Amino acid sequence: MNDSRFAALRHYVHKSWSTRPKVILFFSSLILAFVITKYVFNFDDYEAQGRALFILLLAAFLWTTEAIPVFAVSFLIMGYSIYFLDDWRWRTINPDWQEYISQWSGPVMWLFLGGFILAEGAKKTKFDVYFSQLVITRFGTKPSLVLLGVMFTTGVLSMFISNTATAVMMLSVIQPVLARLDQEDPFRKALLLGIAASATVCGMGTIIGSAPNAIAVGNMAENGIDFSFLDWMIVGVPLSIFLSLVSWFFLLKKYPSAKPEIPYPEKIKVKKKSFRFAVVSITFGVTVLLWTTSGLHGIPVSVVAFLPIVGLTITGILNAKDIRKIPWDTLILIVGGLILGDIIRKTELVDLLVSVFPADGSYLLLFIAMGLIASVTSNLMSNTAAAGILIPIASAMLNTYPLQASLVIALCCSTAMFLPISTPPNSIVYSTGNIEIKEFRPLGAIVAVAGITSIIALVYFIF
């Protein structure tokens, strides 16, 4: 869920970044956003929409260049919506400022916070490691089944735990397997790329699996559409399975193993009978069960999220130090995307954008175009940021299909893995030194083509 590709890479490759280029990028983004707003679109007769377009463009440029931290862009959006969205005078505060800031405590945020709490509890008690070993060892010792087991485990965990954390953890879990392979064995690359692929595409599976999913659900709610946790899984899980299998088949053909069997020795010990492990296991199971059956018992998924939030803290499993480890920057990034969507809608900027880019063609063609834009953009910038910009605009252009537009954009944002910086799992796998940049491209192209095609087909024919 953590979307800063460069931050994920720098976690493993220590590199100093000069301040001067970032300052230049920041002011260049500021000037470029102003020039485009003032002289290209020329919204002089629509001052509110012009101010909204300016922050939209500025956020897009800053998120792309990472001139400032990606979460800091969200704070910039919040401050701008308070001081400058109503007019350019800083002393005039937007009368609707509380509506924008209230996104911080909205249902989507509590749902994601519950997911992060679960992930931290699983990590602290090694529930995730135990689950991984338990599943992988059940798949057998043939290389094809070992790879399938690794990708299946990574994918399931990525639906409920940060894909960054999952990728880091899975690298540790597969060390016993890598130790039994020669350094020249191509199957090593298959295992590493398999982790990156399944951690990325399986974020489609649940609302909490990827931040763009949360923005999509928030956009649907703004349009009066109630899309439940199970509704999302009905769409996302089949896509995750399909794309994982496509990646698995490609990796087996591209990087076959030199060994007929690869036994998995269990070396990581977990205290399965401890009180903490039992509490986390039960809480994890009950929370996921309630999330997937919210249509039956009627408890909103955001309310269910309080089960791990309260349960894992009052039992002392998570303390203040653990809470500080939660990726708050990702939550802030999601808030920025949601506020940007509010700005675009409430200033009616979307109506002007639609008039500039009229939707006079086939809705299917527009779906394809938006899917391609979402996938390409997510290769170059935070997929949360891409979703925050594209989903409100796409929903407006396809104003009779806000559900379909939100789904297509959010899901296509999880098909980006063409470069080492395209996703945090890619960055983490690349940092091992066992994968070259060029080796991401074939798999990334296949995932993009198969992903965009299957997503649009599924959404178009089902909805």
N, C-alpha and C positions, 0 to 999 in steps of 0.2 A: 504493500500500500504506500510505502514511502516513495515519492515520485522523483526525487532529485537524483538524476542519473550520475551527475558528477560527484555528488556527495557520497553515493554508494561506492563509486570507484576510488575516491580519495580515502575512503575508510581502509582500503587495502594498499593503495599506492600513495605514499606520502609525497605531496607535491605542493610547493609554494606558488601562490598565484599573486601576481603583482596587482596593486590597487589601481594603478593608472589606467590599464585597459578597461577595468570595470567602470571607472568614472567616465571614461570616454564613451563606453557603450551605453551607460545610463543617460547621459545628456544627448547622445545621438538618438536614442529611442524617444526621448522627450521631444526633441525637435522634429523628428520624422512623424511622430503621431500628430503634432500640431500642424505641420505642413499638409499632411494628407487630409486632416479634418477641415482645415481652412480653405485649401485651394483645390483639392481634388473633388471632394464631395460637396463643398461649399454649402453648408447647412446654415447660412446666415439668417434665413427666415425661420429656422427651427433651432433656437438657441439651446433648449433643453436636450434635444436629440444630438446636437453638436457636442455638448459637454459629455454626454453619455458615450458617443463615438470616440471621443478623445481618450477616455479612460479605458475603453475596450481595446483600442489600438496600443496604447501605452502598456497595458497589462500583457497583451500578446507579445510585444517586442521584448519586454523584460523577462517574461517567462521563457521565451525562446533563447535569449542570450545569456540568461542567468547573471545579468549585470549586478543584481542584488539577489540575496537568497529567495528562492521561490515562495517560501511562506511569507516573506516580507512584502511581496507584491500584494498579498491578500490584505495586509495591514494598510498598505497604500490605498487599496480600493475602499476599505472601510473609512479611512480618514477623508478621502476624496468625496465619498457619498454624503458625509456629514457637512463638510465645509464648502464644497465647490459644485455640487450637482445642481443646486437650486440657482445659483449664480456665481460669478467669479469673485465676489467679495467674501473674504474669509470670515468676516464678522457676522455674516448672514448664515445661520445654521439651517440646514434642511429640516422642515417641519416633520418629515417622515423618517427622520434618522433612526428612530427606535425600531422601525420595521426592518431596516437593513441589518442593524446590529443584532436583532432578535434571532437571526439565523444561527448565531453561535450556540443558542440553547434549543434549537429545533429538534424534532424527532430524529432526523437523519444523524445528527451529531451524537445523540445518546446511543443510537444503534451502533455506530462505529466505535464509540468509546467502550461499549460492552464487548465488542469484538476484540479490541485491543487488550482489555482486561483479561479476557479468556486466553489470549495469546501469551500474555506475560505470565499468567498462572501455569500454563502448559510448559512454557520454557523453564520456569523456575523449578518445577517438580520433575522435569524431564519426561512429562507425559508425551510430548511430541516425539521424543527420541524413542521411547518405548513403543509408541504406536507405529513409528516408521520401521523399527526392527521387526516388530510382530508381523507387519504386512509383507515386508520385503522377503522375509524368510519363508513365507507361505507360497511364493511363486515358483520355487524350484531353483535349480542351479544352471540351467541352460542360459547362455548369454542373452538370447532374445527375451526370455522370461525374467531374467534379472533386470534388464533394462525396463521392461514393462512394469515390474514391481516398483522400481525406483521412480518412474514417471507417474504411476498411479498414486503412490504415496505422496509425492510432491504435489500432485494436482489436488488431492483431497485436502491436504493441509492448507494449500493456498486459497481454498475457498473460504477458510475461516481464520487464517493467520496471515500476517503480512508476508507477501511473496519474497521480500528481502530477507526477513528472518527465516523463512522456510528454506530459501536457497542456501543461506549460511549453515543452517542446521543439517541439511541434507548433504552438504559437502563433508561434514564430519561423519555422518552416518555411513557414507559410501567409502570412507578411507580404507576399511578392511578389504573391500572389493578391489579398489585401485592398487592396494599393496600386493595383490595376487596377480596383477597384470604387468607384463613387461612395459618398459617406458615407450617402446616403439609400437605397442599394440594399439591399433586405431580405435578399438572399443573404448578406450579411455575417453576419447573425444565424444563418443556416442553418449556415454554416461553424463558427462558434463553438460553437453548441449541439450540432453534430454531433461535435465533439471531446469535449465533456463527456459526451455520451451513450455514444459508443463506448468511451471510456476507462473508463467505469463498468461497463457491462454486459459488456464483454469480459474483465473480471476473472474472470468465471465460467469462462473457457476452460481454465485450468490450475490446478494446486494452488498454484503460486507467484503466480498472478495476483491473488489477494486473500487477505488474512489470515484471514477466516472459513473459506476453503477448507482452510487448514492446521489450524485448530481442528477442523473436521469430520473430516479424515483422522486426527487424533490421537484423537478420540473413537471413531472406528471401530476403531482399533488397540486401544484399551482394551477394546473389545467383541470382540476376536479377529477382526476383519475386515481383510483385506489389500486395500486399494484402491490400485491402482497409478496412476502418472502418466498412462498411456494410458487406463486405465479412466475417470479423471476427464475427460480430453479428449473421450472418446466421448460423454459427457453434456454437458459444458460448451461445447464448440466449436459444436455445432449450435444451442444456445440463444443463444450470443453472436451467431452469424450471423443468426439469426431476429430477435432484438431490434434488432440494428443495422439490418437492412433495414426493419423497422417504423418505426424512428426516421428513417431516410433518406427513406422514402416520405412520412412526415408533414411533415418539414422542407421537402421539395420543394414540397408543396402549400401549406404555410403561408407560406414565404418564397421565392417564385420569383425568379429573377434577371432583371434588366432587360437583360442582355447575352446574345446567342446563344452566344458563345464567350469563354473566359477563358484565354488562353495562360499557361503557367507558366514564367517566366524563372528559370533556375538561377543564383542569386547567391551561395549559400553554397558555398565551395570546400572540398573534403576531400582530404587527401593519401592517396589510395587505395593507393599503392605503398609506403608506409612500413612498416617492420618491425612497429611497434606495431599498425597497422591490420590487417595480415595476421594477427598472432597473435590479436587479439580476434575477427576474423571466423571464423577456424578454430575457436577455442575455443568461440565461441557456437554454431556449427553442430554441432560434435561433441557438446557438452554436451546440446543440445536433442535430438539424434538418440538419444543414450544414454538420456535421460530417457524418451523416447517408446517405446523398445524394451527397457525393463528386463525385460519378461516373456520376451524371447528370450535375452538374455545373462545374466540372473540377478543383475546388479549392482544393489543397492538404490539408489534415486534419491538418498538422502542421501549415499551414498558417491560417486556420480557428481558431486555438488556440489563435492567436493574438487578436481575438475579445474580449474574456474575459480579457486577459492580459492588453490590452489597455483600454477597456471600463470601467472596474471596478476600475482602478487606476486613470484615468483622471477625473472621476466623484467624486473622493474622497471617494468612498465607502470603498476601501482598502487603508490604509496609510502605511508608512514605517514600523510601528510596526507590522501590519498585515502581510506584506511580510516576515518579519523575522520569523513568525510563520509557514511558509510553511515548510514541511518536506524535507529540502534540503538533509538530510542524505540519504533519499530514492533515490533521483535523483543521488547522488554520487554513491550509491550502484549499480544503473542501469548502470552508466557509466563504473564502474569497470567490470561488466559482459560483456558489449559490447567490451571493450578493450581486455579482456581476450579472447573473441572469435576471435578478430583480430589477436592476438598473435598466437593463435593455428592454424589459417588458414595460415597466412603469413610466418610462419616458417616451414610450411608443417609438423607440428607435427602430424596432423590428419592422414597423410599417414602412418607414422610409427605406430601409435596406431592401425590403421586398420590392418596393417600387423601382429601386436602382437595378436589382437583379430579379426581374419578373419570373415567376414560376409558370412559364407558358408551355412547358414540355411535359413529358410523361412523368408521373410520380415515380415510376420505377427507375427512370434515368436519373432523377434527382436523388433517389436513395443511393444509387451506385456512385454518383459524384460525391455525395456527402460521406459515404463510407470510405472512398479513396482518400478524400481530404483528411478525414479523421485518422486513418491509418498512417498516412505520410507525415502528418503534423505530429503525431505521437512518437514517431521515430526521432524527431528533432527537439521536442520539448516535453515537459511533464504531461502525461496523458490526462491528469486531473485538470490542468490548465486548459488543455485542448478541448476537453469536454465542457468545461465551464464557459468557453467562448462559443463553441459550435452548437451545443444543444439548444440554447434559447433561440439562436438564429434559425436553425433548422426547423424547430417547432413552429416558428412564425411563418417561414416560407411554405411549410406544409401544414397550414393552420388547421386543417381538418384531420390531420394525422399526427397529433403531438406524441401519442404513445409510440407509434412506429418510428418516428424521427428520433425520439429519445433513445430507444432501444438500439437502433442502427448505429448512431454515433457512439454510444457508450460501449457497445460490444466491439465495434471496429477499433476502438482505442486500445483494445487488448490484443490486437493482431500485429503490433509493432515490435519487431525484434531483428531488424535488418542490420543494426550497428551495435557495437559494444555498449554505447551509451543509450540505446533505445529503451532499455528497461533496467531496473536495478539488478535482477537476476543475471542479465547479460553482463553487466559490469562486474559482478562478483565472480562469475565463471571466467571471464576474461582475465581478471586479476590473478588467477592461479598460474598463468604463464603457459598453460597447456593448449590454449585455443588461440589461433591467429584471427585477425580482423576479418580476413576474406572468408573464413569458415562460417561466419554468421550469415553471410549473404544468401547462399542457396536455401538454407532452412528458413530464413526470414522471408524470402520471396515466396516460398511454398506456403508458409503460414498465412501470409498476407492475401495471396490469391485465393487459397481454399477458404480462409476465414471470411473475407469480404463476400465471396460468392455464397457460402452457406448461410451467413448471417442474413443477407438480404433476401435470399430465397425463403428462409424460415419465417422471417418477419412478414414478408410480402404475402405469402400464401396462408399463414395462420391468422394474421390479424387484418 
